[in-house]
Amino acid sequence: MSRTVDPRVPWPGPREAARSPAKKPREGRLDPPPFASLRAAVTGMLAAATLVAVAAQAQTSDFAREKRWADQVVPALVVGEAVTLTTASGTRFLALDTVVPKARGSVILTHGPGLHPDHGLTGELRVHLADRGYSTLSLQMPVLGADVEVGDAYRALFPDAVARIAAGIAHAQRTDKRPVAIVSHAMGSGMAYAYLRATPAPPVATWVALSFYGSFDDLSGFRFPIYDLYGASDYWGIRGPSIMRAWKLAAAAPGSRQLALADGGRFLAGGEKAVLREVAAFLDATMAAGAR
């Protein structure tokens, strides 16, 4: 997946996200469109491509870190059950499966960098959406070591992420024949986008991209509604290119939309209640259409 970025702002890594407090949003006002940075962004893409090529040489998920997350998450699990899924290449990974009788659909959840499938907003969404009548499957996405600060390094894990999402959707379809949605957050949104671009006619009824970094390259093959939801005080690499994403969404499937959430800080911190409300309402509208 390629993206358009402001080269002055690296893809935020997991520690940076944890350290940076959310800025207070400015009501009724967004930052000006990033026209001035477009030329610089092209130059930045070339530098980013070189960085990605170097990072992609030998990176694999930190499976020891995944196990440590599982050892913490699984014993404390209250809603749903822990299951082990396997990709086509044989990689085994944790998923949190919450099956709802007579579900309105299934929702695949992908979390942010270096985290686990019950962390923060992703954990809240998997429980809240189950209460709203959706079966949820929250996937353990591939992670790098805790010492990795550069978010761009995660691009080397995208092939593994694509395979995990494919395995998750296959599992959801075996469990429930209803439509499948993807709700992704931060780095998980980049991973979801990689899956959607790599998969011809993906079996997805809708996609909610939370705090998507950069811009969309091509949505021509995406025949499902997309919700681009980010914080009004999100990272510049997320909110800056939002106007370019809006241009792409204007030509996307009917029902696609974009919203800068007034309460949302970096990675939508502080706006969790509004996110739950927005995501549920969008799924209610688009999943019903996908079932017809």
Secondary structure, 3 states (H helix, E strand, C coil): CCCCCCCCCCCCCHHHHHHCCCCCCCCCCCCCCCHHHHHHHHHHHHHHHHHHHHHCCCCCCCHHHHHHHHHHHHHHCCCCEEEEEECCCCCEEEEEEECCCCCCCEEEEECCCCCCCCCHHHHHHHHHHHHCCCEEEEECCCCCCCCCCCHHHHHHHHHHHHHHHHHHHHHHHHHCCCCEEEEEECHHHHHHHHHHHHCCCCCCCEEEEECCCCCCCCCCCCCCCEEEEEECCCCHHHHCCHHHHHHHHHCCCCCCEEEEECCCCHHHCCCHHHHHHHHHHHHHHHHHHHHC
